[in-house]
Amino acid sequence: MAEVDIKSFDPQEFRLFQQMGSCSQHFNEDFIFSEESMNVETPQILDKGLMEYGCLHYRRRCRIRAPCCNEVFDCRHCHNEAKNNINVDQKHRHDMPRHEVKQVICSLCGTEQEVQQVCINCGVCMGKYFCETCKLFDDDTSKKQYHCDGCGICRIGGPENFFHCYKCGCCYSNLLKNSHPCVEGAMHHDCPVCFEFLFESRYDVTVLPCGHTIHKSCLKEMRDHYQYACPLCSKSVCDMSKVWEKFDMEIAATPMPESYLNKMVWILCNDCGKSSEVQFHVVAQKCMNCKSYNTRQTRS
């Protein structure tokens, strides 16, 4: 390639060349500024309407079309409450199959589209937390949502705080990792108090010493009404030793009539499962094995 002789340029042409170079530099700077502006605007578009839409169950910027009845609802819980209402004919009552949802409607522009996190029309994020498997959208990420492959659904509370027990078939707090009694399918049944299906419940669930599960709020309500036995197996739900001491004092202060002094009965202890023959008392019968008064008479 031949060398270019700068000296051969006409001075006027050289100034024109410099001006063109300067214009080119400004053009590139304008282009970069424009691109940066677009990057600044993108999060603003995604977050438009954040926490302003949704229902009692979720803050989200979309509605869903139910695959079962083809109607539009804010979420599956809204659908289930409406379709399982006492005013609905029992033949038509049903729950929405969450994994089968195919269409969502953007709350900002009204565009109906296939399930995805960002609206194809207005570019808004329809849920800061999005699970493609569960078709779940939620703008309130303070719940620390995560998808559990073992459960097959999304949970709240953060994956670092929970573990999945494959025998029980559900997630438990790490505090119970080495201490909870395993009961197969422990949460795959209704709460024994309110009868809500525990596995998909949005409310806190606790594990009783016997291994059965119940809503925390339902357990508190039981205690408020002085009910301290598991509704499923009748075992004590907490340490009752102080109560048993009061029973001892009550029995000692309540002597039985002479005709009942030698009356013996067979009892079954709900706490330890042992049967024993004990002296009858009108207040209660004490288990000879574990000293519990949580017993029932089986035969006289």
C-alpha positions, 0 to 999 in steps of 0.5 A: 500500500502506498504511503499518503503524503500529508503535505500534498493535501490542500490546506482548505481540504485538510480543514474540511477533513478535520471538521468531518472528523469532529462531526463524526466524533459528536455523532458517536457521542450522541449515539452512546448517550441515546443508548444510555438513555434507553438503558435508564428508561428500561427499568422505569418501564418494567416497574410501572404500576409496581404494587398498584395492581392485584388482589387480596392474595397477590400484588401483581400486574396481570390477571389470568384466564382460567383453563378450566372455565375460560373466565378471567380472575386476578389469581387462582385463589380468587377463582377458587373462592368464587367457584367453590362458593356456597351459592354455586351449584355443587356440580359446577364447583371446582379448583383451578389447575395452576400448572395448566394456565396458558393465558394472562392479561396485562393489567396496564394495557389489557393485552392477552398473551401467553404466560411470560414475565414481561408484557409483549405490548407495553413492556411492563414486568407483570410480576417481580417474582415469576415462576414459569412452572407454577404460573405465579406472579407476585410483586411483593418479593418480601415474602422471599418466594422460591420454587421447591422441586420436591413439593412441585409448587412455590413456597415462601420464606426463602430456600435457605430457611427450609428443607424438603422432607421427602418422607413427609412430602413437604418443606419444613423449617431448618429448626426441625431438620433433625428433630421432627417426627416423620409422618408420610404425607404429613401435609397432604391432608386438611387442617383438622380444625378448619379443614383447609388443604394444608399442602397448598395453604398460604398460612403458617403450618406447624408440626405437632410432637406427634408428627401431625400438622395444623395451622398455627392460628388453629393451634392457638385457637385450640389452646385458647379453648383449653384443648391440648390434644391433637385432633387426629391422634389425641396425643398431647400437643405440649408439655403437660407435666405441670397440669398433671401435677395439679391433677395429682393434687386434685385427686388427693384432695378428692377421696372416693366413697368407700364403695369405689375404693376397690374399683379397678378399670382398664385405661389406654394412654393417648400419649404413650399408647400403653394399656394398664389397669388402675384404680378408678377415680371420678377426676381422671385415671393416671397412666402407670407408664408415663404418668400422663392423665391423657387417658381413656377408659377401655373397660371396667 
